[in-house]
Amino acid sequence: MELMLDLVFVGLTIVVFAVLALIAKGVEKL
């Protein structure tokens, strides 16, 4: 149970960083 929660938490963290990186690139283009 805890292992699954850890994997989900890590996955969400990676997704958040990926979204922030895309937003940063979009802002740089502007």
mmCIF file as Biopython writes it, N, C-alpha, C and O atoms, coordinates in Angstrom:
data_model
#
loop_
_atom_site.group_PDB
_atom_site.id
_atom_site.type_symbol
_atom_site.label_atom_id
_atom_site.label_alt_id
_atom_site.label_comp_id
_atom_site.label_asym_id
_atom_site.label_entity_id
_atom_site.label_seq_id
_atom_site.pdbx_PDB_ins_code
_atom_site.Cartn_x
_atom_site.Cartn_y
_atom_site.Cartn_z
_atom_site.occupancy
_atom_site.B_iso_or_equiv
_atom_site.auth_seq_id
_atom_site.auth_asym_id
_atom_site.pdbx_PDB_model_num
ATOM 1   N N  . MET A ? 1  ? 0.849  -1.200 0.000   1.0 0.0 1  A 1 
ATOM 2   C CA . MET A ? 1  ? 0.000  0.000  0.000   1.0 0.0 1  A 1 
ATOM 3   C C  . MET A ? 1  ? 0.889  1.256  0.000   1.0 0.0 1  A 1 
ATOM 4   O O  . MET A ? 1  ? 0.714  2.154  -0.823  1.0 0.0 1  A 1 
ATOM 5   N N  . GLU A ? 2  ? 1.844  1.296  0.941   1.0 0.0 2  A 1 
ATOM 6   C CA . GLU A ? 2  ? 2.717  2.485  1.031   1.0 0.0 2  A 1 
ATOM 7   C C  . GLU A ? 2  ? 3.572  2.626  -0.222  1.0 0.0 2  A 1 
ATOM 8   O O  . GLU A ? 2  ? 3.831  3.738  -0.680  1.0 0.0 2  A 1 
ATOM 9   N N  . LEU A ? 3  ? 4.012  1.492  -0.779  1.0 0.0 3  A 1 
ATOM 10  C CA . LEU A ? 3  ? 4.856  1.551  -1.979  1.0 0.0 3  A 1 
ATOM 11  C C  . LEU A ? 3  ? 4.091  2.197  -3.127  1.0 0.0 3  A 1 
ATOM 12  O O  . LEU A ? 3  ? 4.641  3.015  -3.864  1.0 0.0 3  A 1 
ATOM 13  N N  . MET A ? 4  ? 2.816  1.825  -3.277  1.0 0.0 4  A 1 
ATOM 14  C CA . MET A ? 4  ? 1.998  2.414  -4.348  1.0 0.0 4  A 1 
ATOM 15  C C  . MET A ? 4  ? 1.863  3.918  -4.135  1.0 0.0 4  A 1 
ATOM 16  O O  . MET A ? 4  ? 1.982  4.694  -5.084  1.0 0.0 4  A 1 
ATOM 17  N N  . LEU A ? 5  ? 1.616  4.331  -2.895  1.0 0.0 5  A 1 
ATOM 18  C CA . LEU A ? 5  ? 1.469  5.767  -2.613  1.0 0.0 5  A 1 
ATOM 19  C C  . LEU A ? 5  ? 2.759  6.501  -2.949  1.0 0.0 5  A 1 
ATOM 20  O O  . LEU A ? 5  ? 2.724  7.608  -3.485  1.0 0.0 5  A 1 
ATOM 21  N N  . ASP A ? 6  ? 3.900  5.887  -2.635  1.0 0.0 6  A 1 
ATOM 22  C CA . ASP A ? 6  ? 5.191  6.523  -2.937  1.0 0.0 6  A 1 
ATOM 23  C C  . ASP A ? 6  ? 5.348  6.673  -4.447  1.0 0.0 6  A 1 
ATOM 24  O O  . ASP A ? 6  ? 5.786  7.720  -4.925  1.0 0.0 6  A 1 
ATOM 25  N N  . LEU A ? 7  ? 4.991  5.626  -5.204  1.0 0.0 7  A 1 
ATOM 26  C CA . LEU A ? 7  ? 5.118  5.687  -6.670  1.0 0.0 7  A 1 
ATOM 27  C C  . LEU A ? 7  ? 4.208  6.764  -7.231  1.0 0.0 7  A 1 
ATOM 28  O O  . LEU A ? 7  ? 4.605  7.503  -8.132  1.0 0.0 7  A 1 
ATOM 29  N N  . VAL A ? 8  ? 2.989  6.861  -6.708  1.0 0.0 8  A 1 
ATOM 30  C CA . VAL A ? 8  ? 2.043  7.884  -7.182  1.0 0.0 8  A 1 
ATOM 31  C C  . VAL A ? 8  ? 2.582  9.269  -6.868  1.0 0.0 8  A 1 
ATOM 32  O O  . VAL A ? 8  ? 2.502  10.171 -7.702  1.0 0.0 8  A 1 
ATOM 33  N N  . PHE A ? 9  ? 3.135  9.445  -5.662  1.0 0.0 9  A 1 
ATOM 34  C CA . PHE A ? 9  ? 3.668  10.749 -5.255  1.0 0.0 9  A 1 
ATOM 35  C C  . PHE A ? 9  ? 4.831  11.148 -6.154  1.0 0.0 9  A 1 
ATOM 36  O O  . PHE A ? 9  ? 4.917  12.296 -6.592  1.0 0.0 9  A 1 
ATOM 37  N N  . VAL A ? 10 ? 5.725  10.203 -6.430  1.0 0.0 10 A 1 
ATOM 38  C CA . VAL A ? 10 ? 6.879  10.479 -7.305  1.0 0.0 10 A 1 
ATOM 39  C C  . VAL A ? 10 ? 6.384  10.806 -8.709  1.0 0.0 10 A 1 
ATOM 40  O O  . VAL A ? 10 ? 6.896  11.722 -9.351  1.0 0.0 10 A 1 
ATOM 41  N N  . GLY A ? 11 ? 5.397  10.065 -9.185  1.0 0.0 11 A 1 
ATOM 42  C CA . GLY A ? 11 ? 4.852  10.309 -10.525 1.0 0.0 11 A 1 
ATOM 43  C C  . GLY A ? 11 ? 4.250  11.706 -10.618 1.0 0.0 11 A 1 
ATOM 44  O O  . GLY A ? 11 ? 4.486  12.419 -11.593 1.0 0.0 11 A 1 
ATOM 45  N N  . LEU A ? 12 ? 3.478  12.098 -9.611  1.0 0.0 12 A 1 
ATOM 46  C CA . LEU A ? 12 ? 2.866  13.435 -9.619  1.0 0.0 12 A 1 
ATOM 47  C C  . LEU A ? 12 ? 3.938  14.519 -9.580  1.0 0.0 12 A 1 
ATOM 48  O O  . LEU A ? 12 ? 3.815  15.546 -10.248 1.0 0.0 12 A 1 
ATOM 49  N N  . THR A ? 13 ? 4.986  14.287 -8.796  1.0 0.0 13 A 1 
ATOM 50  C CA . THR A ? 13 ? 6.076  15.275 -8.700  1.0 0.0 13 A 1 
ATOM 51  C C  . THR A ? 13 ? 6.730  15.463 -10.065 1.0 0.0 13 A 1 
ATOM 52  O O  . THR A ? 13 ? 7.004  16.590 -10.478 1.0 0.0 13 A 1 
ATOM 53  N N  . ILE A ? 14 ? 6.981  14.342 -10.771 1.0 0.0 14 A 1 
ATOM 54  C CA . ILE A ? 14 ? 7.605  14.415 -12.104 1.0 0.0 14 A 1 
ATOM 55  C C  . ILE A ? 14 ? 6.689  15.170 -13.059 1.0 0.0 14 A 1 
ATOM 56  O O  . ILE A ? 14 ? 7.155  15.998 -13.842 1.0 0.0 14 A 1 
ATOM 57  N N  . VAL A ? 15 ? 5.388  14.889 -12.998 1.0 0.0 15 A 1 
ATOM 58  C CA . VAL A ? 15 ? 4.427  15.564 -13.885 1.0 0.0 15 A 1 
ATOM 59  C C  . VAL A ? 15 ? 4.424  17.066 -13.608 1.0 0.0 15 A 1 
ATOM 60  O O  . VAL A ? 15 ? 4.420  17.871 -14.539 1.0 0.0 15 A 1 
ATOM 61  N N  . VAL A ? 16 ? 4.427  17.441 -12.333 1.0 0.0 16 A 1 
ATOM 62  C CA . VAL A ? 16 ? 4.418  18.866 -11.964 1.0 0.0 16 A 1 
ATOM 63  C C  . VAL A ? 16 ? 5.660  19.561 -12.511 1.0 0.0 16 A 1 
ATOM 64  O O  . VAL A ? 16 ? 5.570  20.651 -13.075 1.0 0.0 16 A 1 
ATOM 65  N N  . PHE A ? 17 ? 6.831  18.921 -12.341 1.0 0.0 17 A 1 
ATOM 66  C CA . PHE A ? 17 ? 8.072  19.531 -12.841 1.0 0.0 17 A 1 
ATOM 67  C C  . PHE A ? 17 ? 8.026  19.646 -14.356 1.0 0.0 17 A 1 
ATOM 68  O O  . PHE A ? 17 ? 8.492  20.642 -14.909 1.0 0.0 17 A 1 
ATOM 69  N N  . ALA A ? 18 ? 7.467  18.636 -15.046 1.0 0.0 18 A 1 
ATOM 70  C CA . ALA A ? 18 ? 7.380  18.662 -16.510 1.0 0.0 18 A 1 
ATOM 71  C C  . ALA A ? 18 ? 6.489  19.815 -16.951 1.0 0.0 18 A 1 
ATOM 72  O O  . ALA A ? 18 ? 6.825  20.529 -17.895 1.0 0.0 18 A 1 
ATOM 73  N N  . VAL A ? 19 ? 5.351  20.006 -16.275 1.0 0.0 19 A 1 
ATOM 74  C CA . VAL A ? 19 ? 4.430  21.097 -16.618 1.0 0.0 19 A 1 
ATOM 75  C C  . VAL A ? 19 ? 5.104  22.448 -16.382 1.0 0.0 19 A 1 
ATOM 76  O O  . VAL A ? 19 ? 4.993  23.354 -17.208 1.0 0.0 19 A 1 
ATOM 77  N N  . LEU A ? 20 ? 5.802  22.578 -15.257 1.0 0.0 20 A 1 
ATOM 78  C CA . LEU A ? 20 ? 6.498  23.840 -14.958 1.0 0.0 20 A 1 
ATOM 79  C C  . LEU A ? 20 ? 7.555  24.120 -16.020 1.0 0.0 20 A 1 
ATOM 80  O O  . LEU A ? 20 ? 7.733  25.270 -16.423 1.0 0.0 20 A 1 
ATOM 81  N N  . ALA A ? 21 ? 8.255  23.091 -16.476 1.0 0.0 21 A 1 
ATOM 82  C CA . ALA A ? 21 ? 9.288  23.265 -17.504 1.0 0.0 21 A 1 
ATOM 83  C C  . ALA A ? 21 ? 8.648  23.739 -18.805 1.0 0.0 21 A 1 
ATOM 84  O O  . ALA A ? 21 ? 9.179  24.629 -19.469 1.0 0.0 21 A 1 
ATOM 85  N N  . LEU A ? 22 ? 7.505  23.147 -19.174 1.0 0.0 22 A 1 
ATOM 86  C CA . LEU A ? 22 ? 6.818  23.553 -20.409 1.0 0.0 22 A 1 
ATOM 87  C C  . LEU A ? 22 ? 6.348  24.995 -20.294 1.0 0.0 22 A 1 
ATOM 88  O O  . LEU A ? 22 ? 6.471  25.759 -21.251 1.0 0.0 22 A 1 
ATOM 89  N N  . ILE A ? 23 ? 5.813  25.382 -19.143 1.0 0.0 23 A 1 
ATOM 90  C CA . ILE A ? 23 ? 5.348  26.759 -18.935 1.0 0.0 23 A 1 
ATOM 91  C C  . ILE A ? 23 ? 6.533  27.715 -19.034 1.0 0.0 23 A 1 
ATOM 92  O O  . ILE A ? 23 ? 6.423  28.779 -19.643 1.0 0.0 23 A 1 
ATOM 93  N N  . ALA A ? 24 ? 7.668  27.341 -18.436 1.0 0.0 24 A 1 
ATOM 94  C CA . ALA A ? 24 ? 8.862  28.191 -18.479 1.0 0.0 24 A 1 
ATOM 95  C C  . ALA A ? 24 ? 9.301  28.392 -19.929 1.0 0.0 24 A 1 
ATOM 96  O O  . ALA A ? 24 ? 9.642  29.505 -20.328 1.0 0.0 24 A 1 
ATOM 97  N N  . LYS A ? 25 ? 9.292  27.309 -20.722 1.0 0.0 25 A 1 
ATOM 98  C CA . LYS A ? 25 ? 9.682  27.426 -22.136 1.0 0.0 25 A 1 
ATOM 99  C C  . LYS A ? 25 ? 8.706  28.327 -22.871 1.0 0.0 25 A 1 
ATOM 100 O O  . LYS A ? 25 ? 9.116  29.133 -23.706 1.0 0.0 25 A 1 
ATOM 101 N N  . GLY A ? 26 ? 7.416  28.202 -22.572 1.0 0.0 26 A 1 
ATOM 102 C CA . GLY A ? 26 ? 6.405  29.036 -23.227 1.0 0.0 26 A 1 
ATOM 103 C C  . GLY A ? 26 ? 6.608  30.499 -22.877 1.0 0.0 26 A 1 
ATOM 104 O O  . GLY A ? 26 ? 6.459  31.367 -23.736 1.0 0.0 26 A 1 
ATOM 105 N N  . VAL A ? 27 ? 6.947  30.783 -21.625 1.0 0.0 27 A 1 
ATOM 106 C CA . VAL A ? 27 ? 7.171  32.170 -21.195 1.0 0.0 27 A 1 
ATOM 107 C C  . VAL A ? 27 ? 8.408  32.739 -21.885 1.0 0.0 27 A 1 
ATOM 108 O O  . VAL A ? 27 ? 8.425  33.908 -22.270 1.0 0.0 27 A 1 
ATOM 109 N N  . GLU A ? 28 ? 9.443  31.910 -22.042 1.0 0.0 28 A 1 
ATOM 110 C CA . GLU A ? 28 ? 10.677 32.376 -22.700 1.0 0.0 28 A 1 
ATOM 111 C C  . GLU A ? 28 ? 10.394 32.775 -24.142 1.0 0.0 28 A 1 
ATOM 112 O O  . GLU A ? 28 ? 10.980 33.728 -24.655 1.0 0.0 28 A 1 
ATOM 113 N N  . LYS A ? 29 ? 9.486  32.039 -24.799 1.0 0.0 29 A 1 
ATOM 114 C CA . LYS A ? 29 ? 9.154  32.359 -26.196 1.0 0.0 29 A 1 
ATOM 115 C C  . LYS A ? 29 ? 8.444  33.707 -26.270 1.0 0.0 29 A 1 
ATOM 116 O O  . LYS A ? 29 ? 8.593  34.436 -27.251 1.0 0.0 29 A 1 
ATOM 117 N N  . LEU A ? 30 ? 7.675  34.038 -25.240 1.0 0.0 30 A 1 
ATOM 118 C CA . LEU A ? 30 ? 6.969  35.323 -25.234 1.0 0.0 30 A 1 
ATOM 119 C C  . LEU A ? 30 ? 7.984  36.415 -24.917 1.0 0.0 30 A 1 
ATOM 120 O O  . LEU A ? 30 ? 7.626  37.591 -24.855 1.0 0.0 30 A 1 
#
